[in-house]
Amino acid sequence: MSELARSTRTIFWLPLLTGILGIAFVYSLSVGPLTMSFADLIGVFIGQSDDPTQFAVVYKIRLPRTLLAGLVGASLSVAGAAFQAVLRNPLADPYILGVSGGAALGAVTAIWLGFSAALFLPGAAFLGALAALALVYWVAQAHRGSSHTLILSGVIVGSLASALLLFLLWLSPIDQTRAAIFWLTGNLSMAEFRLLSWITPFAVIAFLVLWAESRSLDLFTQGEETAADLGLSIGRARLTIFAAAGIMTASVVSVAGLIGFVGLTVPHIIRLLFGPAHRRLLPASALAGAAFLMFADALSRQLYAPAEIPVGVVTALLGAPFFLYLLRLNRS
Amino acid sequence: MTTKDRSGHFLNNKQTSDLMPHRKKNICIHIVFLAMMGILMGPSVCAEQVVDALGRTVGGESTPQRIVSLVPAMTEILFALEVEDQIVGVTSYCNYPDPAKFKPKIGEYANPNLEILATLNPDLVVMAADASSPELLSRLEGLGISVYIVYPRSVSDTAGLIRSLGRLLEKQPKAEALAATLDETAECVRNLTSDRPRVSVLCTVMSKPLVVAGGNTLLDDMVGIAGGDNVVPEGINRYPTWGIESVLAADPEVILVSPHPGQVDPSAFYRQWPELKAVKNNRLVTIDADWIQRPGPRLVAGLKALAKALHGVSPELVDGRCLN
């Protein structure tokens, strides 16, 4: 446990993070190009507003978007924490095993074929991500191979997907290229309740599976040999964790594109603040990741309103300095 | 600074022409003199020098005979100026008028194939300031090719551009007629709509992502002339990306949806939002994108279509007032 974690009253993580999440939720609901007072917002929620535009903005735009930001932020953070533990690699993020490349290739193929409407795009991205994961697992024999082989084959499959992706972009006319780049940089504007209902089950089940494997994740951080000595069935545990974290990432990437930084840094920040035990790290990362992405997305809508800036820019600009500060604090 | 390369093209910037105001005349006298001596082969007509969108001076020698257009709108202007036979290359987006489709293609406007371009041996390349890179410009200059850069963002820019190209290509009368029609149509549409209440308008460029036209764009100018107010404020980006909430907040009376062929029609996207005034009142307007987004002669048709869409002014009325 880090110095910082020891000095933090770790017992307070749940109320603290829940409180922050609540603040981020309310903040995200209350900002946007349409000017609405807090009283208006309350009015809409208790059914006292007769302005159909306010009603539509809150229920059809801000609420699904805020919930999607929360779900995506939580999923990426939890998947990141799991990958970092099982690969024993602090640089691991949810995209490390080729998921991002596969999803991107699937999405851009759909855009290129002209199937950008409705559920085609997320569907294609999801299939692409699963195909990439399956290929990586098969090549690296995930249940018995080493984690180095896994990372390597993930990187290579990712590169292969990027190469095909660049070729497709080169084939595409300019409009499609802009649509593809917009998707690749990640955004939450596709938020709709039907998309939420589609990915929520994946995220919830994958989270519960990973949480149940908390003890295995703790053991993995001790090294695989130690873990095996302590009675862990390495192959089974690793396959379970990979499958859960991979599907979790694939489902959120399919609706939100590639939002960087959240999955890499939120688990580190939580580990520094509240310690490395996964029973606490996973739910704490979920709460913090959700709050972080809600906050970042709200800022991306607010800073240059009525225009929107890519949320990935905001996550990196907000998160990187804070992360560096924590690293420095932890060293001293 | 003046560079003279082996093939004899002059590329000099504005400063030079300010410092040496008689330069053009001198060259002409020089060329005429050489022609009289029977040394110079080829055309001895002397085209005028014109200043392009970057302030560079172009032309001043013989009239360009081998032109490559990297801009679909400029291809339209060149065809309208009746220099079809001098056009040796166009982009794969140059689809109007029909004969343009059969001209040799040099790729896309952002990154044309330099090898094909050089093989065509052009003596003038027309390219857009915002679509082509400075690197491309310096590569072309390095190959000794004259480059004319255009950056029209309004109807009057477009008319000025037509006149400049007319001077450069020795087609002044034709250019003057085209430009005058455009100017007069704009003036006429402005007069016909000026006493009517302004209509708030959102111009959609594409729907996925939702890209809209902001200030300092041709669309913004066109809408203004036709008695509309663009709801997109002037910002850092001329074509910003918006979320749907911004559209609901601005709630324009008219939404212009002009999909290019092959693009997804944004109407279906907007119809999901019955809260929008424009959807409620059925004022999602589709006008051929090339009539209002391409700074060329077809803006005349675009202006009439906009006047009709925003204020119900019939094209015949515009014609009757302007072409009296």
Interface residues (C-beta under 8 A of the other chain):
Chain A: G32 P33 L34 T35 P52 T53 F55 A56 V57 K60 I61 R62 G114 S116 A117 P173 I174 D175 R178 A179 F182 N187 S189 R301 Y304 A305 P306 A307 E308
Chain B: E108 A110 M206 K208 P209 L210 V211 V232 P233 G235 I236 N237 P240 T241 W242 G243 I244 E245 S246 L248 A249 A250 D251 H260 G262 Q263 V264 W273 E275
